[in-house]
Amino acid sequence: MNVAERPLAAIPGRHRSTGDGVHLVANQYRKGVRLEPHLHREAQLVYAARGTMQVTTPKGRWLVPPDRAVWVPARFVHAIDVLADIEMRTLYFDLAWLKRERHGAGLKSEFVVKVSPLLHQAILGLFDKDNTSERTALLIRLVMLELHRAEDSATFIPLPAEPRCRRAADIVLRSPAAAHEIETLAEKVGTSARTLSRLFSAETQLSFKSWCQRARIAAAIQKLSVDPKVSIKQLAADFGYASVPAFSHAFRQVTGKTPTEFVDTK
């Protein structure tokens, strides 16, 4: 995999430096755009104020709808797929700034968080063109305070590294709507159902059933992002759910919203 470092100067969009180790970039991306695997010298908080994106790292995939933001540590390889037109707001943090402000703890790994109304307004407020340096500093402090207390997101699909388990995961991801039986998958990848079940738990910290549900809901989110007018009833049937309530319950377990609520916030 070819990985490029993307210096801030090479990133399109509106740029603004706070003058104190934090850089702000506002971008618009159309559905279908892919930002190939890359890394930055700075840590970053990526927020789609509108639209949905998928962030992929060596550890797995995150679906990032509008009420989520993703933290990416410095020099951490990641790719971004735009699933629906997005208004992206990104905050870049110099490592020296993070160290000086003592924000390093808990921010060494990538994660996605639910964005509270307060965090949403603080991020957007940073891009007000008439900000004073004092207001900008207060908003950055508020963003970091909210980030440290934000609830982790359940939209992560961890990707196993063990070869047999990864082959099984890839089979599911190629056809997430299918009813995958662990016995059948185990036979395809050359192991036992018991071993494969143990591997999924060890490699992803999720049971095989829970992992498949996340993959299924992630695919449903992608379909909703492409076509928000799709019938929820049809979507439930397409992804193997016996009823709309069953689909909505599973969708809420993963995203915190029903499919209808998700569409309304896109």
C-alpha positions as CSV (number, residue, x, y, z in Angstrom):
1,M,0.0,0.0,0.0
2,N,1.4,3.4,-1.0
3,V,1.0,5.9,1.8
4,A,1.7,9.6,1.2
5,E,2.2,12.3,3.8
6,R,-0.3,15.1,3.2
7,P,1.2,18.4,4.4
8,L,-1.3,21.0,5.3
9,A,-0.3,23.2,2.4
10,A,-1.4,20.5,0.0
11,I,-4.9,20.1,1.4
12,P,-7.6,22.0,-0.6
13,G,-10.1,24.1,1.2
14,R,-10.2,27.2,3.4
15,H,-7.2,27.2,5.9
16,R,-6.7,29.3,9.0
17,S,-4.0,29.0,11.6
18,T,-4.8,30.0,15.2
19,G,-1.1,31.0,15.6
20,D,-0.8,28.7,18.6
21,G,-0.2,25.2,17.2
22,V,-3.8,24.5,16.0
23,H,-4.7,24.8,12.3
24,L,-8.3,24.8,10.9
25,V,-9.3,23.5,7.5
26,A,-12.8,23.7,5.9
27,N,-13.5,21.4,2.9
28,Q,-16.4,20.3,0.8
29,Y,-16.2,16.8,-0.8
30,R,-18.7,15.2,-3.2
31,K,-20.1,11.8,-2.8
32,G,-17.7,9.2,-4.3
33,V,-14.5,11.0,-3.5
34,R,-11.8,8.8,-1.9
35,L,-8.9,10.3,0.0
36,E,-6.3,7.5,-0.5
37,P,-4.3,6.2,2.5
38,H,-2.2,9.0,3.9
39,L,-0.9,10.4,7.1
40,H,-0.2,13.8,8.7
41,R,2.5,15.1,11.0
42,E,-0.3,16.6,13.2
43,A,-3.1,14.9,15.1
44,Q,-6.5,15.8,13.7
45,L,-10.1,15.9,14.7
46,V,-12.3,15.3,11.5
47,Y,-15.9,16.3,11.6
48,A,-18.5,16.1,8.8
49,A,-21.0,18.9,9.7
50,R,-23.1,17.5,6.9
51,G,-23.0,14.2,5.1
52,T,-21.4,10.8,5.8
53,M,-17.9,9.4,5.4
54,Q,-16.1,6.2,6.1
55,V,-12.7,6.3,7.7
56,T,-10.5,3.2,7.3
57,T,-7.3,2.5,9.3
58,P,-5.2,-0.7,9.6
59,K,-7.4,-1.6,12.6
60,G,-10.8,-1.3,11.0
61,R,-13.5,0.9,9.5
62,W,-15.6,3.7,11.1
63,L,-18.8,5.0,9.7
64,V,-18.9,8.7,10.5
65,P,-22.4,10.2,10.1
66,P,-23.0,13.9,10.9
67,D,-23.3,13.4,14.6
68,R,-19.9,11.7,14.9
69,A,-16.3,13.0,14.7
70,V,-13.1,11.0,14.3
71,W,-9.8,11.5,16.1
72,V,-6.7,10.5,14.1
73,P,-3.3,10.6,15.9
74,A,-0.3,12.1,14.2
75,R,1.4,9.9,11.5
76,F,-1.5,7.4,11.7
77,V,-2.4,6.0,8.3
78,H,-6.0,6.4,7.3
79,A,-8.2,6.7,4.2
80,I,-11.5,8.5,3.8
81,D,-14.4,7.5,1.6
82,V,-17.2,10.1,1.1
83,L,-20.5,8.3,1.1
84,A,-22.6,11.4,0.8
85,D,-21.7,15.0,0.0
86,I,-19.9,16.4,3.1
87,E,-19.0,19.7,4.7
88,M,-15.8,18.7,6.5
89,R,-14.3,20.7,9.3
90,T,-10.9,19.5,10.4
91,L,-8.8,20.7,13.4
92,Y,-5.1,19.9,13.2
93,F,-3.0,19.8,16.4
94,D,0.8,20.1,16.5
95,L,2.3,17.5,18.8
96,A,4.1,20.2,20.7
97,W,0.8,21.9,21.4
98,L,-0.8,18.7,22.7
99,K,2.1,18.1,25.0
100,R,2.2,21.7,26.2
101,E,-1.6,21.6,26.9
102,R,-1.4,18.1,28.4
103,H,-3.9,16.6,26.0
104,G,-1.8,13.6,25.1
105,A,-3.4,11.1,27.5
106,G,-6.2,9.1,25.8
107,L,-5.5,10.5,22.4
108,K,-2.8,8.1,21.2
109,S,-5.3,5.8,19.3
110,E,-7.9,6.6,16.7
111,F,-11.5,6.7,17.8
112,V,-14.9,8.0,16.8
113,V,-17.1,9.9,19.3
114,K,-20.7,11.1,19.4
115,V,-20.8,14.9,18.9
116,S,-22.8,16.6,21.5
117,P,-24.7,19.8,20.6
118,L,-22.0,21.8,22.5
119,L,-19.1,20.1,20.7
120,H,-20.9,20.7,17.4
121,Q,-21.3,24.4,18.0
122,A,-17.8,24.8,19.3
123,I,-16.3,23.2,16.2
124,L,-18.4,25.3,13.9
125,G,-17.7,28.4,16.0
126,L,-14.0,28.0,15.4
127,F,-14.6,28.7,11.7
128,D,-16.3,32.1,12.3
129,K,-14.3,34.6,10.3
130,D,-14.7,37.3,12.9
131,N,-13.2,35.3,15.8
132,T,-10.9,37.1,18.1
133,S,-7.8,35.2,19.4
134,E,-9.4,35.0,22.8
135,R,-12.6,33.5,21.5
136,T,-10.7,31.0,19.4
137,A,-8.6,29.9,22.3
138,L,-11.7,29.4,24.5
139,L,-13.4,27.4,21.7
140,I,-10.4,25.2,21.3
141,R,-10.3,24.6,25.0
142,L,-14.0,23.7,24.9
143,V,-13.5,21.3,22.0
144,M,-10.8,19.5,23.9
145,L,-12.8,19.3,27.1
146,E,-15.8,17.9,25.2
147,L,-13.6,15.5,23.3
148,H,-12.2,14.0,26.5
149,R,-15.7,13.4,27.9
150,A,-17.5,12.4,24.7
151,E,-19.1,9.0,24.4
152,D,-17.4,6.5,22.2
153,S,-19.1,5.5,19.0
154,A,-20.4,2.0,18.1
155,T,-19.9,2.5,14.4
156,F,-16.5,0.9,14.3
157,I,-16.0,-2.4,12.4
158,P,-12.8,-3.9,13.7
159,L,-10.9,-5.9,11.1
160,P,-9.2,-9.0,12.4
161,A,-5.5,-9.6,11.6
162,E,-5.4,-13.4,11.9
163,P,-5.5,-14.8,8.4
164,R,-8.4,-17.2,8.7
165,C,-10.5,-14.8,10.7
166,R,-9.7,-12.0,8.2
167,R,-10.8,-14.2,5.2
168,A,-14.1,-14.9,7.0
169,A,-14.6,-11.2,7.7
170,D,-13.9,-10.3,4.1
171,I,-16.5,-12.8,2.9
172,V,-19.1,-11.2,5.2
173,L,-18.1,-7.7,4.1
174,R,-18.5,-8.6,0.5
175,S,-22.1,-9.7,1.2
176,P,-23.2,-8.2,4.5
177,A,-26.9,-8.7,3.9
178,A,-26.5,-12.5,3.6
179,A,-27.3,-14.8,6.5
180,H,-23.7,-16.1,7.2
181,E,-23.5,-19.2,9.3
182,I,-20.3,-19.6,11.2
183,E,-20.1,-23.3,10.5
184,T,-20.2,-22.6,6.7
185,L,-17.6,-19.8,7.0
186,A,-15.3,-21.9,9.1
187,E,-15.3,-24.6,6.5
188,K,-14.5,-22.1,3.8
189,V,-11.5,-20.7,5.6
190,G,-10.2,-24.0,6.8
191,T,-11.0,-24.1,10.5
192,S,-13.7,-25.2,13.0
193,A,-16.7,-23.1,14.0
194,R,-15.4,-23.2,17.6
195,T,-12.0,-21.8,16.6
196,L,-13.5,-19.2,14.3
197,S,-15.8,-18.0,17.1
198,R,-12.9,-17.8,19.5
199,L,-10.8,-15.8,16.9
200,F,-13.6,-13.3,16.3
201,S,-13.9,-12.6,20.0
202,A,-10.1,-12.3,20.5
203,E,-9.4,-10.3,17.4
204,T,-12.4,-7.9,17.4
205,Q,-13.7,-8.0,21.0
206,L,-17.1,-8.8,19.5
207,S,-18.9,-12.0,19.1
208,F,-19.3,-13.3,15.5
209,K,-23.0,-12.4,15.6
210,S,-22.4,-8.9,16.9
211,W,-19.7,-8.3,14.4
212,C,-21.9,-9.4,11.5
213,Q,-24.7,-7.1,12.8
214,R,-22.3,-4.1,12.7
215,A,-21.2,-5.0,9.2
216,R,-24.9,-5.3,8.2
217,I,-25.9,-2.0,9.7
218,A,-22.8,-0.3,8.2
219,A,-23.9,-1.4,4.8
220,A,-27.4,-0.2,5.5
221,I,-26.0,3.2,6.5
222,Q,-24.0,3.3,3.3
223,K,-27.1,2.6,1.3
224,L,-29.1,5.3,3.2
225,S,-26.3,7.8,2.5
226,V,-26.4,7.1,-1.2
227,D,-30.2,7.1,-1.4
228,P,-31.9,8.7,1.6
229,K,-35.3,8.2,-0.1
230,V,-35.0,4.4,0.0
231,S,-38.0,2.8,1.8
232,I,-37.1,1.7,5.3
233,K,-39.3,-1.3,4.8
234,Q,-37.4,-2.3,1.7
235,L,-34.1,-1.7,3.4
236,A,-35.1,-3.9,6.3
237,A,-36.0,-6.7,3.9
238,D,-32.8,-6.2,1.8
239,F,-30.7,-6.7,4.9
240,G,-32.5,-9.8,6.2
241,Y,-34.7,-8.3,9.0
242,A,-38.1,-9.8,9.5
243,S,-39.7,-6.5,10.3
244,V,-39.1,-2.7,10.3
245,P,-39.1,-2.7,14.2
246,A,-36.4,-5.4,14.3
247,F,-34.3,-3.5,11.8
248,S,-34.8,-0.2,13.6
249,H,-33.8,-1.8,16.9
250,A,-30.6,-3.2,15.4
251,F,-29.9,0.1,13.7
252,R,-30.3,2.0,17.0
253,Q,-28.1,-0.4,18.9
254,V,-25.2,0.5,16.5
255,T,-25.8,4.2,15.7
256,G,-28.0,5.5,18.6
257,K,-30.7,6.5,16.1
258,T,-33.4,4.8,14.1
259,P,-33.0,4.8,10.3
260,T,-35.6,7.6,10.0
261,E,-33.7,9.7,12.6
262,F,-30.5,9.1,10.8
263,V,-31.9,10.3,7.5
264,D,-33.3,13.4,9.1
265,T,-29.8,14.4,10.5
266,K,-27.9,13.9,7.2
